[in-house]
Amino acid sequence: MTLQRYATTAGVAHGAMPAQPGAPATETLGTHAPVVRDLRERAGRSPHSLHFAAGDVVVVSGLPGSGKSTLIRRAVTTARAIDSQDTRDRWAGLMPRLLPYALYRPLVRVAHYWGLWRALRSGESVVVHDCGTQAWVRSWLARDARRRGRVLHLVLLDVTPQTAREGQRERGRGVSGYAFARHRRAVGRLLRNTETGLLPPGCVSAVLLDREAAGKLGRILFADA
C-alpha cells in the first residue's frame, strides 16, 4: 500500500468550511463538534498560523522525513514541544559513538515517554511528534487531555513517499525499508480515515497539510478563548 492523495471530502466534513478565495491569516480550532481542515493544494492561500485553546494537546503526524520535526521547531514557541528525536539525540551524545542505537533504543523510548508524561502532568499546552505507527499513544493523549478538561488535535502532513525519502536523506537519518513500509501503511490508514471525517478516538479536530502548506505555517499558538 502506498501513501497517496485520495479524493477528499474532508473540506466539508463535520461542518468544516470549504476553501475560500484568500485564506485567513489564522485557523482557530475549537473544542466543539469534530472538524477537519483540509489546507492542501490551496495555491499559497494557506493560513500562517493555527490557534488552539490553552492547555490542549496537538499531535503532529506523518511519514518519516515528511517535515514533522522541522515544523515543530519552527512553529511551536508558546507550548511544550515533545519530539522523540530530541531524546534520541541527547542519548546519542552520552553514548560511545560506535555503540549501535539498537542497543540503547529501549532506554531512549522510556526516557521519551517519561518526558511526555511529565509534560502532560504540568498542565501546559503540548505539541507531540507522532511517528504514526503508535495508535495507542494518541489514545493515551486523548484520555489524558479529557481528564484535564482539555482536548486532542491532529496535524497530519500528507507528502508522497518519494518526498519523505528525500527528507530523510536531507537530514542524514533514514529508516529501513521494512520500517518505512510500516509507516506508509499506518499513515496511509490515518490519512484515509481523516479525509472521511473519521478522527482518532478522542480527537476533536484535524488539519491536513501538504508540503507547501506546512512551509507557510509559521506558528502553532495556544491561548485562552
Contacts in CASP RR format, 6 or more apart in sequence:
PFRMAT RR
TARGET T0000
AUTHOR 0000-0000-0000
METHOD contacts of the structure
MODEL  1
MTLQRYATTAGVAHGAMPAQPGAPATETLGTHAPVVRDLRERAGRSPHSL
HFAAGDVVVVSGLPGSGKSTLIRRAVTTARAIDSQDTRDRWAGLMPRLLP
YALYRPLVRVAHYWGLWRALRSGESVVVHDCGTQAWVRSWLARDARRRGR
VLHLVLLDVTPQTAREGQRERGRGVSGYAFARHRRAVGRLLRNTETGLLP
PGCVSAVLLDREAAGKLGRILFADA
1 184 0 8 1.000
1 185 0 8 1.000
1 188 0 8 1.000
2 161 0 8 1.000
2 184 0 8 1.000
3 63 0 8 1.000
3 158 0 8 1.000
3 159 0 8 1.000
3 160 0 8 1.000
3 161 0 8 1.000
3 164 0 8 1.000
3 184 0 8 1.000
3 187 0 8 1.000
3 188 0 8 1.000
3 191 0 8 1.000
4 160 0 8 1.000
5 40 0 8 1.000
5 158 0 8 1.000
6 191 0 8 1.000
6 192 0 8 1.000
6 195 0 8 1.000
8 38 0 8 1.000
8 40 0 8 1.000
8 195 0 8 1.000
8 208 0 8 1.000
9 195 0 8 1.000
9 196 0 8 1.000
9 197 0 8 1.000
10 16 0 8 1.000
10 36 0 8 1.000
10 37 0 8 1.000
10 38 0 8 1.000
10 194 0 8 1.000
10 195 0 8 1.000
10 196 0 8 1.000
10 197 0 8 1.000
10 206 0 8 1.000
10 208 0 8 1.000
11 17 0 8 1.000
11 18 0 8 1.000
11 19 0 8 1.000
11 36 0 8 1.000
11 37 0 8 1.000
11 38 0 8 1.000
12 18 0 8 1.000
13 35 0 8 1.000
13 36 0 8 1.000
13 195 0 8 1.000
13 196 0 8 1.000
13 197 0 8 1.000
14 33 0 8 1.000
14 34 0 8 1.000
14 35 0 8 1.000
14 36 0 8 1.000
14 197 0 8 1.000
15 33 0 8 1.000
15 35 0 8 1.000
16 35 0 8 1.000
16 36 0 8 1.000
16 37 0 8 1.000
16 38 0 8 1.000
19 38 0 8 1.000
19 42 0 8 1.000
19 45 0 8 1.000
21 45 0 8 1.000
22 45 0 8 1.000
23 39 0 8 1.000
23 42 0 8 1.000
23 44 0 8 1.000
23 45 0 8 1.000
23 46 0 8 1.000
23 47 0 8 1.000
24 47 0 8 1.000
25 47 0 8 1.000
25 48 0 8 1.000
25 49 0 8 1.000
26 47 0 8 1.000
26 48 0 8 1.000
26 49 0 8 1.000
26 50 0 8 1.000
26 51 0 8 1.000
27 37 0 8 1.000
27 39 0 8 1.000
27 47 0 8 1.000
27 49 0 8 1.000
27 50 0 8 1.000
27 51 0 8 1.000
27 207 0 8 1.000
28 50 0 8 1.000
28 51 0 8 1.000
28 52 0 8 1.000
29 35 0 8 1.000
29 37 0 8 1.000
29 50 0 8 1.000
29 51 0 8 1.000
29 52 0 8 1.000
29 153 0 8 1.000
29 204 0 8 1.000
29 205 0 8 1.000
29 207 0 8 1.000
30 52 0 8 1.000
30 53 0 8 1.000
30 151 0 8 1.000
30 204 0 8 1.000
30 205 0 8 1.000
30 225 0 8 1.000
31 53 0 8 1.000
31 56 0 8 1.000
31 151 0 8 1.000
31 204 0 8 1.000
32 204 0 8 1.000
33 204 0 8 1.000
34 197 0 8 1.000
34 199 0 8 1.000
34 203 0 8 1.000
34 204 0 8 1.000
34 205 0 8 1.000
35 204 0 8 1.000
35 205 0 8 1.000
35 206 0 8 1.000
36 194 0 8 1.000
36 195 0 8 1.000
36 197 0 8 1.000
36 199 0 8 1.000
36 205 0 8 1.000
36 206 0 8 1.000
36 207 0 8 1.000
36 208 0 8 1.000
37 205 0 8 1.000
37 206 0 8 1.000
37 207 0 8 1.000
37 208 0 8 1.000
38 195 0 8 1.000
38 208 0 8 1.000
39 46 0 8 1.000
39 47 0 8 1.000
39 207 0 8 1.000
39 208 0 8 1.000
39 209 0 8 1.000
39 210 0 8 1.000
39 213 0 8 1.000
40 158 0 8 1.000
40 208 0 8 1.000
40 209 0 8 1.000
40 210 0 8 1.000
40 213 0 8 1.000
41 210 0 8 1.000
42 213 0 8 1.000
44 212 0 8 1.000
44 213 0 8 1.000
44 216 0 8 1.000
46 209 0 8 1.000
46 212 0 8 1.000
46 213 0 8 1.000
46 216 0 8 1.000
46 217 0 8 1.000
47 216 0 8 1.000
47 217 0 8 1.000
48 216 0 8 1.000
48 217 0 8 1.000
48 218 0 8 1.000
48 219 0 8 1.000
49 75 0 8 1.000
49 217 0 8 1.000
49 218 0 8 1.000
49 219 0 8 1.000
49 220 0 8 1.000
49 221 0 8 1.000
50 75 0 8 1.000
50 155 0 8 1.000
50 207 0 8 1.000
50 217 0 8 1.000
50 219 0 8 1.000
50 220 0 8 1.000
50 221 0 8 1.000
51 221 0 8 1.000
51 222 0 8 1.000
51 223 0 8 1.000
52 58 0 8 1.000
52 125 0 8 1.000
52 153 0 8 1.000
52 220 0 8 1.000
52 221 0 8 1.000
52 222 0 8 1.000
53 150 0 8 1.000
53 151 0 8 1.000
53 222 0 8 1.000
53 223 0 8 1.000
53 224 0 8 1.000
53 225 0 8 1.000
54 125 0 8 1.000
54 222 0 8 1.000
54 223 0 8 1.000
54 224 0 8 1.000
55 123 0 8 1.000
55 124 0 8 1.000
55 125 0 8 1.000
55 126 0 8 1.000
55 148 0 8 1.000
55 150 0 8 1.000
55 222 0 8 1.000
56 125 0 8 1.000
56 145 0 8 1.000
56 150 0 8 1.000
56 151 0 8 1.000
56 152 0 8 1.000
56 153 0 8 1.000
56 222 0 8 1.000
57 120 0 8 1.000
57 125 0 8 1.000
57 126 0 8 1.000
57 127 0 8 1.000
57 128 0 8 1.000
57 141 0 8 1.000
57 144 0 8 1.000
57 145 0 8 1.000
57 150 0 8 1.000
57 151 0 8 1.000
57 152 0 8 1.000
57 153 0 8 1.000
58 79 0 8 1.000
58 125 0 8 1.000
58 126 0 8 1.000
58 127 0 8 1.000
58 128 0 8 1.000
58 152 0 8 1.000
58 153 0 8 1.000
58 154 0 8 1.000
58 155 0 8 1.000
58 220 0 8 1.000
59 127 0 8 1.000
59 128 0 8 1.000
59 130 0 8 1.000
59 137 0 8 1.000
59 138 0 8 1.000
59 141 0 8 1.000
59 152 0 8 1.000
59 153 0 8 1.000
59 154 0 8 1.000
59 155 0 8 1.000
60 68 0 8 1.000
60 71 0 8 1.000
60 72 0 8 1.000
60 127 0 8 1.000
60 128 0 8 1.000
60 129 0 8 1.000
60 130 0 8 1.000
60 155 0 8 1.000
60 156 0 8 1.000
60 157 0 8 1.000
61 68 0 8 1.000
61 130 0 8 1.000
61 131 0 8 1.000
61 132 0 8 1.000
61 154 0 8 1.000
61 155 0 8 1.000
61 156 0 8 1.000
61 157 0 8 1.000
61 187 0 8 1.000
61 190 0 8 1.000
62 68 0 8 1.000
62 130 0 8 1.000
62 131 0 8 1.000
62 132 0 8 1.000
62 156 0 8 1.000
62 157 0 8 1.000
62 158 0 8 1.000
62 159 0 8 1.000
62 183 0 8 1.000
62 187 0 8 1.000
62 190 0 8 1.000
63 157 0 8 1.000
63 159 0 8 1.000
63 161 0 8 1.000
63 164 0 8 1.000
63 180 0 8 1.000
63 183 0 8 1.000
63 184 0 8 1.000
63 187 0 8 1.000
64 131 0 8 1.000
64 164 0 8 1.000
64 168 0 8 1.000
64 174 0 8 1.000
64 175 0 8 1.000
64 179 0 8 1.000
64 180 0 8 1.000
64 183 0 8 1.000
65 159 0 8 1.000
65 164 0 8 1.000
65 165 0 8 1.000
65 166 0 8 1.000
65 167 0 8 1.000
65 168 0 8 1.000
65 171 0 8 1.000
66 157 0 8 1.000
66 159 0 8 1.000
66 163 0 8 1.000
66 164 0 8 1.000
66 167 0 8 1.000
66 211 0 8 1.000
67 157 0 8 1.000
67 159 0 8 1.000
67 167 0 8 1.000
67 214 0 8 1.000
68 83 0 8 1.000
68 129 0 8 1.000
68 130 0 8 1.000
68 157 0 8 1.000
69 83 0 8 1.000
69 85 0 8 1.000
69 129 0 8 1.000
69 171 0 8 1.000
71 155 0 8 1.000
71 157 0 8 1.000
71 214 0 8 1.000
71 215 0 8 1.000
71 217 0 8 1.000
72 81 0 8 1.000
72 83 0 8 1.000
72 127 0 8 1.000
72 129 0 8 1.000
72 220 0 8 1.000
73 81 0 8 1.000
74 218 0 8 1.000
75 217 0 8 1.000
75 218 0 8 1.000
75 219 0 8 1.000
75 220 0 8 1.000
76 127 0 8 1.000
76 220 0 8 1.000
77 219 0 8 1.000
78 125 0 8 1.000
78 221 0 8 1.000
78 222 0 8 1.000
78 223 0 8 1.000
79 124 0 8 1.000
79 125 0 8 1.000
79 126 0 8 1.000
79 127 0 8 1.000
79 220 0 8 1.000
79 222 0 8 1.000
80 119 0 8 1.000
80 122 0 8 1.000
80 124 0 8 1.000
80 125 0 8 1.000
80 126 0 8 1.000
80 127 0 8 1.000
81 126 0 8 1.000
81 127 0 8 1.000
81 129 0 8 1.000
82 112 0 8 1.000
82 115 0 8 1.000
82 116 0 8 1.000
82 119 0 8 1.000
82 126 0 8 1.000
82 127 0 8 1.000
82 128 0 8 1.000
82 129 0 8 1.000
83 129 0 8 1.000
84 108 0 8 1.000
84 109 0 8 1.000
84 112 0 8 1.000
84 129 0 8 1.000
84 131 0 8 1.000
85 129 0 8 1.000
85 173 0 8 1.000
87 108 0 8 1.000
87 111 0 8 1.000
87 112 0 8 1.000
87 115 0 8 1.000
88 101 0 8 1.000
88 108 0 8 1.000
88 112 0 8 1.000
90 111 0 8 1.000
91 104 0 8 1.000
91 107 0 8 1.000
91 108 0 8 1.000
91 111 0 8 1.000
92 101 0 8 1.000
95 104 0 8 1.000
101 108 0 8 1.000
116 126 0 8 1.000
116 128 0 8 1.000
119 126 0 8 1.000
120 126 0 8 1.000
120 141 0 8 1.000
120 144 0 8 1.000
120 148 0 8 1.000
123 148 0 8 1.000
125 222 0 8 1.000
127 220 0 8 1.000
128 137 0 8 1.000
128 141 0 8 1.000
130 137 0 8 1.000
130 138 0 8 1.000
131 183 0 8 1.000
132 183 0 8 1.000
132 186 0 8 1.000
132 187 0 8 1.000
132 190 0 8 1.000
133 182 0 8 1.000
133 183 0 8 1.000
133 186 0 8 1.000
133 187 0 8 1.000
135 186 0 8 1.000
135 200 0 8 1.000
138 152 0 8 1.000
138 154 0 8 1.000
138 200 0 8 1.000
138 201 0 8 1.000
138 203 0 8 1.000
139 200 0 8 1.000
139 201 0 8 1.000
139 202 0 8 1.000
141 152 0 8 1.000
142 151 0 8 1.000
142 152 0 8 1.000
142 200 0 8 1.000
142 201 0 8 1.000
142 202 0 8 1.000
142 203 0 8 1.000
143 202 0 8 1.000
145 151 0 8 1.000
145 152 0 8 1.000
146 202 0 8 1.000
151 202 0 8 1.000
151 203 0 8 1.000
151 204 0 8 1.000
151 205 0 8 1.000
152 200 0 8 1.000
152 202 0 8 1.000
152 203 0 8 1.000
152 204 0 8 1.000
153 203 0 8 1.000
153 204 0 8 1.000
153 205 0 8 1.000
153 206 0 8 1.000
153 207 0 8 1.000
154 194 0 8 1.000
154 199 0 8 1.000
154 200 0 8 1.000
154 203 0 8 1.000
154 205 0 8 1.000
154 206 0 8 1.000
154 207 0 8 1.000
155 206 0 8 1.000
155 207 0 8 1.000
155 209 0 8 1.000
155 220 0 8 1.000
156 187 0 8 1.000
156 190 0 8 1.000
156 191 0 8 1.000
156 194 0 8 1.000
156 206 0 8 1.000
156 207 0 8 1.000
156 208 0 8 1.000
156 209 0 8 1.000
157 209 0 8 1.000
157 210 0 8 1.000
157 211 0 8 1.000
157 214 0 8 1.000
158 191 0 8 1.000
158 208 0 8 1.000
158 209 0 8 1.000
158 210 0 8 1.000
159 210 0 8 1.000
159 211 0 8 1.000
161 180 0 8 1.000
161 184 0 8 1.000
163 211 0 8 1.000
164 180 0 8 1.000
165 180 0 8 1.000
168 174 0 8 1.000
168 175 0 8 1.000
175 183 0 8 1.000
190 200 0 8 1.000
191 208 0 8 1.000
193 199 0 8 1.000
193 200 0 8 1.000
194 206 0 8 1.000
194 208 0 8 1.000
195 208 0 8 1.000
197 206 0 8 1.000
199 205 0 8 1.000
199 206 0 8 1.000
209 217 0 8 1.000
END
